[in-house]
Amino acid sequence: MGNAQIIAEGENLSQRTIKLKYTFEMDGDFFVGYLDDYPEYPTQGENLKDFEENLLDIYEMIQNGTLDVHQKSA
């Protein structure tokens, strides 16, 4: 298992710069893991770029309310 962070800015993020920490591992040919603050929403990607894009999608869905979050992990 590894830990890393995404530093993203852009239109979809309301012109903000955000830092998201995540945990991942390789499962065969796929990166699999989750945002550290939201481990209940795992994702995967064929490469690191796809994996990080999927993590950003999850973050955006949480922020705009389309993904139900009951309690943020400590």
Protein Blocks (a to p, Z undefined) as FASTA:
>chain_A
ZZdddddedjkloopacddddddddehjaccdddfklmmlgcddfbfklmmmmmmmmmmm
mmnopaccfbdcZZ
